[in-house]
């Protein structure tokens, strides 16, 4: 269930913050027993302040838009 929520949030945010008629591409693959998910869009982007918060646990980067925020996990 948690994995579905994360994927749903990634896709939802990519669509929500993209320009009208924009393209969102989601790529996924497994390499060395790790799941890789890449989101490619041409949306509004993020400020340097938002990027600084990106990998902090449970950060919501846009207070003006509804949503829960998600935890991004980065493993080495």
N, C-alpha and C positions, 0 to 999 in steps of 0.2 A: 504494500500500500504506500509506503514512504517513497519508493522509487517512482511510482506513478505520479505522486504529488509533485515531486521535484521536476520530472519531465513536463508535466502539465504547466507548472509555473514558468519554466524556461520558455516554452512555446507561447504561452499566454503573454508574457512580458515582451517577447520579441515582436509579437503582432501588435500589442498595445502601444509600444513606443516606436513603431515603424511609421514611415510616412504612408499616406493613402496610396493604394495600388503598389506598394513596395513588395519585395520578395524576401521571404524568410526561408532559410535552408537549415535543416537539422541533419547533422551527420553523426553516425555512431559506429563504433567498431571496437573490437576486443584485441588487445595486444599485450603479451606477457601477463596474462591473467588479470588485466585491468580493463575496465570499461571506459572508453573515451567518448564523450559527447561534445560536439562542437555546434555552436549556434552562429550562423552567419546572417547578418541583416545589415541594412543601411538605414538604421533608425536615427533617433535624435542624439544618441551617444550619451556619455557621462562626463561630468565635470571632474577636475583633478581631485576635488574633495570627496566626491562619490567613489572614485577609483581607490582612494586611500582607505575607505571603509569596506571595500568589496569583500575581503577575506576575513573580516571580523565577524564573529558569530552573531547571528540573528540581527543583522543590520537592515533597516529599511532605508533605501537610498532616495526615495521620493515621497516626501510627506504629503504631497498634494494628490497623489493617486491612491485609490483604495488597494488593499492587499495586506498579506501577512508578512511578507518578507520571507526569504528562505535562507537556509544555511548552505553555503557552498563548501564542499569538501574537496580538498586537494591533497592527493596522496602521492608520496614519492615511491 
